[in-house]
Each structure stands twice: as structure tokens, then as C-alpha cells.
Amino acid sequence: ILAKTHRDEYMTQQAQEYPHYGWEQNKGYPTAQHREGIRQHGSCPLHRQGFQLLQPEPLFDLEK
């Protein structure tokens, strides 16, 4: 429980430095707001680089 409360406090602090990801509400979990923040602003140093939250953009549109 202490580790979770510490992480929640840490993510709330990080939300001030990285406001695009909604960490003050989601505490680092991939909500729709968090994914949209990554889509619009890219990842930041706090994001795990080996964890893919977004699907890669298609190279071309198959429906055309």
C-alpha cells in the first residue's frame, strides 16, 4: 500500500511537469486521455520505451 500511495503522489507531481498526459487523475495508467496525450505530444522520459500504448500508423490507406 505504501508503494502505491508513493507512486500516486509521484505521478501527481509529474503531472505538473508533463501536463499533457493526465497523470493527476490516471496515476500513470493508459486511459483514453493519456493515449491522446501521447498521440499529440509523443512520449516523455517517464514513459516505458518498450511498452507500446498506441497502434502504429498504417503506411497507406487500404480503403482507397
PDB file of N, CA, C and O in Angstrom:
ATOM      1  N   ILE A   1       0.833  -1.197   0.000  1.00  0.00           N
ATOM      2  CA  ILE A   1       0.000   0.000   0.000  1.00  0.00           C
ATOM      3  C   ILE A   1       0.869   1.250   0.000  1.00  0.00           C
ATOM      4  O   ILE A   1       0.546   2.227  -0.676  1.00  0.00           O
ATOM      5  N   LEU A   2       1.968   1.232   0.748  1.00  0.00           N
ATOM      6  CA  LEU A   2       2.852   2.401   0.787  1.00  0.00           C
ATOM      7  C   LEU A   2       3.451   2.691  -0.583  1.00  0.00           C
ATOM      8  O   LEU A   2       3.569   3.851  -0.980  1.00  0.00           O
ATOM      9  N   ALA A   3       3.828   1.646  -1.301  1.00  0.00           N
ATOM     10  CA  ALA A   3       4.407   1.855  -2.632  1.00  0.00           C
ATOM     11  C   ALA A   3       3.380   2.500  -3.560  1.00  0.00           C
ATOM     12  O   ALA A   3       3.722   3.398  -4.329  1.00  0.00           O
ATOM     13  N   LYS A   4       2.137   2.057  -3.497  1.00  0.00           N
ATOM     14  CA  LYS A   4       1.096   2.635  -4.356  1.00  0.00           C
ATOM     15  C   LYS A   4       0.833   4.089  -4.004  1.00  0.00           C
ATOM     16  O   LYS A   4       0.730   4.923  -4.903  1.00  0.00           O
ATOM     17  N   THR A   5       0.724   4.412  -2.736  1.00  0.00           N
ATOM     18  CA  THR A   5       0.468   5.804  -2.365  1.00  0.00           C
ATOM     19  C   THR A   5       1.656   6.689  -2.736  1.00  0.00           C
ATOM     20  O   THR A   5       1.475   7.839  -3.137  1.00  0.00           O
ATOM     21  N   HIS A   6       2.872   6.155  -2.602  1.00  0.00           N
ATOM     22  CA  HIS A   6       4.058   6.920  -3.005  1.00  0.00           C
ATOM     23  C   HIS A   6       4.031   7.173  -4.510  1.00  0.00           C
ATOM     24  O   HIS A   6       4.294   8.291  -4.953  1.00  0.00           O
ATOM     25  N   ARG A   7       3.715   6.135  -5.305  1.00  0.00           N
ATOM     26  CA  ARG A   7       3.654   6.306  -6.757  1.00  0.00           C
ATOM     27  C   ARG A   7       2.554   7.290  -7.137  1.00  0.00           C
ATOM     28  O   ARG A   7       2.764   8.127  -8.015  1.00  0.00           O
ATOM     29  N   ASP A   8       1.407   7.216  -6.512  1.00  0.00           N
ATOM     30  CA  ASP A   8       0.318   8.160  -6.803  1.00  0.00           C
ATOM     31  C   ASP A   8       0.756   9.596  -6.541  1.00  0.00           C
ATOM     32  O   ASP A   8       0.479  10.482  -7.348  1.00  0.00           O
ATOM     33  N   GLU A   9       1.427   9.833  -5.440  1.00  0.00           N
ATOM     34  CA  GLU A   9       1.933  11.178  -5.131  1.00  0.00           C
ATOM     35  C   GLU A   9       2.971  11.615  -6.163  1.00  0.00           C
ATOM     36  O   GLU A   9       2.971  12.762  -6.609  1.00  0.00           O
ATOM     37  N   TYR A  10       3.847  10.698  -6.532  1.00  0.00           N
ATOM     38  CA  TYR A  10       4.883  10.995  -7.530  1.00  0.00           C
ATOM     39  C   TYR A  10       4.243  11.358  -8.871  1.00  0.00           C
ATOM     40  O   TYR A  10       4.662  12.324  -9.510  1.00  0.00           O
ATOM     41  N   MET A  11       3.234  10.597  -9.307  1.00  0.00           N
ATOM     42  CA  MET A  11       2.599  10.873 -10.592  1.00  0.00           C
ATOM     43  C   MET A  11       1.852  12.207 -10.559  1.00  0.00           C
ATOM     44  O   MET A  11       1.800  12.906 -11.570  1.00  0.00           O
ATOM     45  N   THR A  12       1.282  12.563  -9.427  1.00  0.00           N
ATOM     46  CA  THR A  12       0.631  13.868  -9.298  1.00  0.00           C
ATOM     47  C   THR A  12       1.656  14.986  -9.443  1.00  0.00           C
ATOM     48  O   THR A  12       1.372  16.006 -10.071  1.00  0.00           O
ATOM     49  N   GLN A  13       2.838  14.809  -8.873  1.00  0.00           N
ATOM     50  CA  GLN A  13       3.913  15.793  -9.030  1.00  0.00           C
ATOM     51  C   GLN A  13       4.367  15.868 -10.484  1.00  0.00           C
ATOM     52  O   GLN A  13       4.588  16.960 -11.006  1.00  0.00           O
ATOM     53  N   GLN A  14       4.507  14.731 -11.136  1.00  0.00           N
ATOM     54  CA  GLN A  14       4.957  14.711 -12.525  1.00  0.00           C
ATOM     55  C   GLN A  14       3.941  15.329 -13.476  1.00  0.00           C
ATOM     56  O   GLN A  14       4.303  15.804 -14.552  1.00  0.00           O
ATOM     57  N   ALA A  15       2.683  15.324 -13.086  1.00  0.00           N
ATOM     58  CA  ALA A  15       1.643  15.943 -13.906  1.00  0.00           C
ATOM     59  C   ALA A  15       1.893  17.441 -14.074  1.00  0.00           C
ATOM     60  O   ALA A  15       1.481  18.033 -15.072  1.00  0.00           O
ATOM     61  N   GLN A  16       2.557  18.045 -13.117  1.00  0.00           N
ATOM     62  CA  GLN A  16       2.878  19.472 -13.230  1.00  0.00           C
ATOM     63  C   GLN A  16       3.946  19.701 -14.303  1.00  0.00           C
ATOM     64  O   GLN A  16       3.901  20.698 -15.024  1.00  0.00           O
ATOM     65  N   GLU A  17       4.896  18.785 -14.406  1.00  0.00           N
ATOM     66  CA  GLU A  17       5.960  18.924 -15.407  1.00  0.00           C
ATOM     67  C   GLU A  17       5.518  18.446 -16.786  1.00  0.00           C
ATOM     68  O   GLU A  17       5.940  18.992 -17.805  1.00  0.00           O
ATOM     69  N   TYR A  18       4.668  17.428 -16.811  1.00  0.00           N
ATOM     70  CA  TYR A  18       4.177  16.852 -18.066  1.00  0.00           C
ATOM     71  C   TYR A  18       2.645  16.870 -18.056  1.00  0.00           C
ATOM     72  O   TYR A  18       2.020  15.835 -17.823  1.00  0.00           O
ATOM     73  N   PRO A  19       2.040  18.024 -18.304  1.00  0.00           N
ATOM     74  CA  PRO A  19       0.586  18.162 -18.136  1.00  0.00           C
ATOM     75  C   PRO A  19      -0.258  17.488 -19.220  1.00  0.00           C
ATOM     76  O   PRO A  19      -1.473  17.380 -19.058  1.00  0.00           O
ATOM     77  N   HIS A  20       0.340  17.038 -20.304  1.00  0.00           N
ATOM     78  CA  HIS A  20      -0.426  16.512 -21.435  1.00  0.00           C
ATOM     79  C   HIS A  20      -0.988  15.112 -21.223  1.00  0.00           C
ATOM     80  O   HIS A  20      -1.810  14.658 -22.019  1.00  0.00           O
ATOM     81  N   TYR A  21      -0.568  14.421 -20.174  1.00  0.00           N
ATOM     82  CA  TYR A  21      -0.890  13.005 -20.045  1.00  0.00           C
ATOM     83  C   TYR A  21      -1.943  12.682 -18.981  1.00  0.00           C
ATOM     84  O   TYR A  21      -2.324  11.519 -18.846  1.00  0.00           O
ATOM     85  N   GLY A  22      -2.415  13.650 -18.237  1.00  0.00           N
ATOM     86  CA  GLY A  22      -3.478  13.431 -17.268  1.00  0.00           C
ATOM     87  C   GLY A  22      -3.080  12.607 -16.062  1.00  0.00           C
ATOM     88  O   GLY A  22      -3.922  11.940 -15.462  1.00  0.00           O
ATOM     89  N   TRP A  23      -1.805  12.642 -15.698  1.00  0.00           N
ATOM     90  CA  TRP A  23      -1.329  11.809 -14.595  1.00  0.00           C
ATOM     91  C   TRP A  23      -1.927  12.180 -13.249  1.00  0.00           C
ATOM     92  O   TRP A  23      -1.918  11.358 -12.332  1.00  0.00           O
ATOM     93  N   GLU A  24      -2.447  13.392 -13.102  1.00  0.00           N
ATOM     94  CA  GLU A  24      -3.053  13.753 -11.813  1.00  0.00           C
ATOM     95  C   GLU A  24      -4.336  12.955 -11.584  1.00  0.00           C
ATOM     96  O   GLU A  24      -4.762  12.801 -10.439  1.00  0.00           O
ATOM     97  N   GLN A  25      -4.961  12.447 -12.647  1.00  0.00           N
ATOM     98  CA  GLN A  25      -6.142  11.595 -12.498  1.00  0.00           C
ATOM     99  C   GLN A  25      -5.826  10.111 -12.672  1.00  0.00           C
ATOM    100  O   GLN A  25      -6.301   9.287 -11.890  1.00  0.00           O
ATOM    101  N   ASN A  26      -5.034   9.760 -13.683  1.00  0.00           N
ATOM    102  CA  ASN A  26      -4.864   8.337 -14.001  1.00  0.00           C
ATOM    103  C   ASN A  26      -3.662   7.681 -13.323  1.00  0.00           C
ATOM    104  O   ASN A  26      -3.516   6.460 -13.380  1.00  0.00           O
ATOM    105  N   LYS A  27      -2.811   8.464 -12.692  1.00  0.00           N
ATOM    106  CA  LYS A  27      -1.645   7.957 -11.950  1.00  0.00           C
ATOM    107  C   LYS A  27      -0.743   7.063 -12.802  1.00  0.00           C
ATOM    108  O   LYS A  27      -0.077   6.168 -12.281  1.00  0.00           O
ATOM    109  N   GLY A  28      -0.725   7.310 -14.125  1.00  0.00           N
ATOM    110  CA  GLY A  28       0.176   6.565 -14.998  1.00  0.00           C
ATOM    111  C   GLY A  28      -0.458   5.423 -15.758  1.00  0.00           C
ATOM    112  O   GLY A  28       0.222   4.733 -16.518  1.00  0.00           O
ATOM    113  N   TYR A  29      -1.748   5.209 -15.569  1.00  0.00           N
ATOM    114  CA  TYR A  29      -2.410   4.126 -16.301  1.00  0.00           C
ATOM    115  C   TYR A  29      -2.900   4.650 -17.645  1.00  0.00           C
ATOM    116  O   TYR A  29      -3.242   5.827 -17.759  1.00  0.00           O
ATOM    117  N   PRO A  30      -2.940   3.795 -18.664  1.00  0.00           N
ATOM    118  CA  PRO A  30      -3.234   4.244 -20.038  1.00  0.00           C
ATOM    119  C   PRO A  30      -4.714   4.493 -20.306  1.00  0.00           C
ATOM    120  O   PRO A  30      -5.379   3.673 -20.939  1.00  0.00           O
ATOM    121  N   THR A  31      -5.224   5.607 -19.834  1.00  0.00           N
ATOM    122  CA  THR A  31      -6.608   5.989 -20.119  1.00  0.00           C
ATOM    123  C   THR A  31      -6.674   6.592 -21.517  1.00  0.00           C
ATOM    124  O   THR A  31      -5.641   6.818 -22.148  1.00  0.00           O
ATOM    125  N   ALA A  32      -7.868   6.849 -21.994  1.00  0.00           N
ATOM    126  CA  ALA A  32      -8.046   7.472 -23.309  1.00  0.00           C
ATOM    127  C   ALA A  32      -7.343   8.832 -23.346  1.00  0.00           C
ATOM    128  O   ALA A  32      -6.706   9.162 -24.347  1.00  0.00           O
ATOM    129  N   GLN A  33      -7.444   9.624 -22.279  1.00  0.00           N
ATOM    130  CA  GLN A  33      -6.776  10.931 -22.221  1.00  0.00           C
ATOM    131  C   GLN A  33      -5.260  10.765 -22.303  1.00  0.00           C
ATOM    132  O   GLN A  33      -4.580  11.534 -22.982  1.00  0.00           O
ATOM    133  N   HIS A  34      -4.744   9.768 -21.615  1.00  0.00           N
ATOM    134  CA  HIS A  34      -3.303   9.522 -21.620  1.00  0.00           C
ATOM    135  C   HIS A  34      -2.828   9.138 -23.028  1.00  0.00           C
ATOM    136  O   HIS A  34      -1.818   9.654 -23.507  1.00  0.00           O
ATOM    137  N   ARG A  35      -3.549   8.248 -23.676  1.00  0.00           N
ATOM    138  CA  ARG A  35      -3.198   7.839 -25.046  1.00  0.00           C
ATOM    139  C   ARG A  35      -3.262   9.023 -26.009  1.00  0.00           C
ATOM    140  O   ARG A  35      -2.413   9.154 -26.891  1.00  0.00           O
ATOM    141  N   GLU A  36      -4.259   9.879 -25.842  1.00  0.00           N
ATOM    142  CA  GLU A  36      -4.373  11.056 -26.705  1.00  0.00           C
ATOM    143  C   GLU A  36      -3.209  12.017 -26.465  1.00  0.00           C
ATOM    144  O   GLU A  36      -2.705  12.632 -27.405  1.00  0.00           O
ATOM    145  N   GLY A  37      -2.785  12.146 -25.219  1.00  0.00           N
ATOM    146  CA  GLY A  37      -1.615  12.979 -24.920  1.00  0.00           C
ATOM    147  C   GLY A  37      -0.371  12.460 -25.612  1.00  0.00           C
ATOM    148  O   GLY A  37       0.420  13.246 -26.132  1.00  0.00           O
ATOM    149  N   ILE A  38      -0.188  11.157 -25.626  1.00  0.00           N
ATOM    150  CA  ILE A  38       0.960  10.568 -26.324  1.00  0.00           C
ATOM    151  C   ILE A  38       0.822  10.779 -27.826  1.00  0.00           C
ATOM    152  O   ILE A  38       1.798  11.102 -28.503  1.00  0.00           O
ATOM    153  N   ARG A  39      -0.387  10.597 -28.346  1.00  0.00           N
ATOM    154  CA  ARG A  39      -0.608  10.772 -29.781  1.00  0.00           C
ATOM    155  C   ARG A  39      -0.272  12.202 -30.211  1.00  0.00           C
ATOM    156  O   ARG A  39       0.333  12.411 -31.262  1.00  0.00           O
ATOM    157  N   GLN A  40      -0.662  13.175 -29.402  1.00  0.00           N
ATOM    158  CA  GLN A  40      -0.450  14.576 -29.764  1.00  0.00           C
ATOM    159  C   GLN A  40       0.957  15.083 -29.445  1.00  0.00           C
ATOM    160  O   GLN A  40       1.498  15.900 -30.190  1.00  0.00           O
ATOM    161  N   HIS A  41       1.558  14.610 -28.348  1.00  0.00           N
ATOM    162  CA  HIS A  41       2.810  15.195 -27.864  1.00  0.00           C
ATOM    163  C   HIS A  41       3.978  14.219 -27.835  1.00  0.00           C
ATOM    164  O   HIS A  41       5.099  14.602 -27.500  1.00  0.00           O
ATOM    165  N   GLY A  42       3.725  12.972 -28.182  1.00  0.00           N
ATOM    166  CA  GLY A  42       4.777  11.963 -28.109  1.00  0.00           C
ATOM    167  C   GLY A  42       4.993  11.523 -26.668  1.00  0.00           C
ATOM    168  O   GLY A  42       4.315  11.994 -25.754  1.00  0.00           O
ATOM    169  N   SER A  43       5.938  10.623 -26.478  1.00  0.00           N
ATOM    170  CA  SER A  43       6.224  10.148 -25.126  1.00  0.00           C
ATOM    171  C   SER A  43       7.224  11.084 -24.450  1.00  0.00           C
ATOM    172  O   SER A  43       7.814  11.952 -25.093  1.00  0.00           O
ATOM    173  N   CYS A  44       7.400  10.896 -23.168  1.00  0.00           N
ATOM    174  CA  CYS A  44       8.355  11.680 -22.393  1.00  0.00           C
ATOM    175  C   CYS A  44       9.311  10.707 -21.697  1.00  0.00           C
ATOM    176  O   CYS A  44       9.114   9.496 -21.796  1.00  0.00           O
ATOM    177  N   PRO A  45      10.325  11.188 -21.006  1.00  0.00           N
ATOM    178  CA  PRO A  45      11.275  10.289 -20.343  1.00  0.00           C
ATOM    179  C   PRO A  45      10.651   9.347 -19.313  1.00  0.00           C
ATOM    180  O   PRO A  45      11.254   8.326 -18.980  1.00  0.00           O
ATOM    181  N   LEU A  46       9.474   9.661 -18.807  1.00  0.00           N
ATOM    182  CA  LEU A  46       8.833   8.787 -17.824  1.00  0.00           C
ATOM    183  C   LEU A  46       8.134   7.582 -18.453  1.00  0.00           C
ATOM    184  O   LEU A  46       7.840   6.608 -17.760  1.00  0.00           O
ATOM    185  N   HIS A  47       7.866   7.637 -19.751  1.00  0.00           N
ATOM    186  CA  HIS A  47       7.198   6.529 -20.418  1.00  0.00           C
ATOM    187  C   HIS A  47       8.170   5.372 -20.640  1.00  0.00           C
ATOM    188  O   HIS A  47       9.328   5.576 -21.004  1.00  0.00           O
ATOM    189  N   ARG A  48       7.678   4.160 -20.415  1.00  0.00           N
ATOM    190  CA  ARG A  48       8.482   2.972 -20.697  1.00  0.00           C
ATOM    191  C   ARG A  48       8.628   2.833 -22.202  1.00  0.00           C
ATOM    192  O   ARG A  48       7.629   2.753 -22.918  1.00  0.00           O
ATOM    193  N   GLN A  49       9.843   2.804 -22.680  1.00  0.00           N
ATOM    194  CA  GLN A  49      10.075   2.772 -24.121  1.00  0.00           C
ATOM    195  C   GLN A  49       9.733   1.422 -24.747  1.00  0.00           C
ATOM    196  O   GLN A  49       9.463   1.355 -25.946  1.00  0.00           O
ATOM    197  N   GLY A  50       9.740   0.358 -23.969  1.00  0.00           N
ATOM    198  CA  GLY A  50       9.429  -0.957 -24.505  1.00  0.00           C
ATOM    199  C   GLY A  50       7.953  -1.299 -24.474  1.00  0.00           C
ATOM    200  O   GLY A  50       7.567  -2.396 -24.878  1.00  0.00           O
ATOM    201  N   PHE A  51       7.119  -0.382 -24.004  1.00  0.00           N
ATOM    202  CA  PHE A  51       5.691  -0.632 -23.849  1.00  0.00           C
ATOM    203  C   PHE A  51       4.952   0.175 -24.896  1.00  0.00           C
ATOM    204  O   PHE A  51       5.021   1.404 -24.889  1.00  0.00           O
ATOM    205  N   GLN A  52       4.243  -0.497 -25.802  1.00  0.00           N
ATOM    206  CA  GLN A  52       3.569   0.202 -26.897  1.00  0.00           C
ATOM    207  C   GLN A  52       2.111   0.455 -26.538  1.00  0.00           C
ATOM    208  O   GLN A  52       1.319  -0.485 -26.467  1.00  0.00           O
ATOM    209  N   LEU A  53       1.750   1.715 -26.312  1.00  0.00           N
ATOM    210  CA  LEU A  53       0.372   2.075 -25.981  1.00  0.00           C
ATOM    211  C   LEU A  53      -0.477   2.327 -27.217  1.00  0.00           C
ATOM    212  O   LEU A  53      -1.685   2.090 -27.203  1.00  0.00           O
ATOM    213  N   LEU A  54       0.141   2.798 -28.271  1.00  0.00           N
ATOM    214  CA  LEU A  54      -0.602   3.162 -29.468  1.00  0.00           C
ATOM    215  C   LEU A  54      -0.295   2.179 -30.584  1.00  0.00           C
ATOM    216  O   LEU A  54       0.817   1.661 -30.686  1.00  0.00           O
ATOM    217  N   GLN A  55      -1.295   1.930 -31.419  1.00  0.00           N
ATOM    218  CA  GLN A  55      -1.075   1.097 -32.596  1.00  0.00           C
ATOM    219  C   GLN A  55      -0.266   1.907 -33.600  1.00  0.00           C
ATOM    220  O   GLN A  55      -0.483   3.111 -33.730  1.00  0.00           O
ATOM    221  N   PRO A  56       0.662   1.273 -34.312  1.00  0.00           N
ATOM    222  CA  PRO A  56       1.413   2.013 -35.327  1.00  0.00           C
ATOM    223  C   PRO A  56       0.476   2.542 -36.406  1.00  0.00           C
ATOM    224  O   PRO A  56      -0.522   1.909 -36.749  1.00  0.00           O
ATOM    225  N   GLU A  57       0.818   3.706 -36.928  1.00  0.00           N
ATOM    226  CA  GLU A  57       0.029   4.289 -38.006  1.00  0.00           C
ATOM    227  C   GLU A  57       0.231   3.449 -39.264  1.00  0.00           C
ATOM    228  O   GLU A  57       1.353   3.030 -39.545  1.00  0.00           O
ATOM    229  N   PRO A  58      -0.842   3.193 -40.032  1.00  0.00           N
ATOM    230  CA  PRO A  58      -0.677   2.426 -41.277  1.00  0.00           C
ATOM    231  C   PRO A  58       0.157   3.221 -42.274  1.00  0.00           C
ATOM    232  O   PRO A  58       0.095   4.449 -42.320  1.00  0.00           O
ATOM    233  N   LEU A  59       0.935   2.498 -43.068  1.00  0.00           N
ATOM    234  CA  LEU A  59       1.786   3.154 -44.066  1.00  0.00           C
ATOM    235  C   LEU A  59       0.977   3.695 -45.223  1.00  0.00           C
ATOM    236  O   LEU A  59       1.387   4.660 -45.868  1.00  0.00           O
ATOM    237  N   PHE A  60      -0.181   3.082 -45.501  1.00  0.00           N
ATOM    238  CA  PHE A  60      -1.054   3.557 -46.570  1.00  0.00           C
ATOM    239  C   PHE A  60      -2.474   3.141 -46.239  1.00  0.00           C
ATOM    240  O   PHE A  60      -2.697   2.266 -45.403  1.00  0.00           O
ATOM    241  N   ASP A  61      -3.426   3.770 -46.897  1.00  0.00           N
ATOM    242  CA  ASP A  61      -4.842   3.521 -46.639  1.00  0.00           C
ATOM    243  C   ASP A  61      -5.337   2.431 -47.583  1.00  0.00           C
ATOM    244  O   ASP A  61      -5.370   2.640 -48.796  1.00  0.00           O
ATOM    245  N   LEU A  62      -5.720   1.278 -47.052  1.00  0.00           N
ATOM    246  CA  LEU A  62      -6.179   0.157 -47.862  1.00  0.00           C
ATOM    247  C   LEU A  62      -7.567   0.389 -48.460  1.00  0.00           C
ATOM    248  O   LEU A  62      -7.953  -0.282 -49.417  1.00  0.00           O
ATOM    249  N   GLU A  63      -8.313   1.335 -47.899  1.00  0.00           N
ATOM    250  CA  GLU A  63      -9.683   1.561 -48.370  1.00  0.00           C
ATOM    251  C   GLU A  63      -9.754   2.469 -49.581  1.00  0.00           C
ATOM    252  O   GLU A  63     -10.842   2.659 -50.125  1.00  0.00           O
ATOM    253  N   LYS A  64      -8.670   3.026 -50.018  1.00  0.00           N
ATOM    254  CA  LYS A  64      -8.686   3.925 -51.194  1.00  0.00           C
ATOM    255  C   LYS A  64      -8.468   3.167 -52.457  1.00  0.00           C
ATOM    256  O   LYS A  64      -8.451   3.758 -53.537  1.00  0.00           O
TER     257      LYS A  64
END
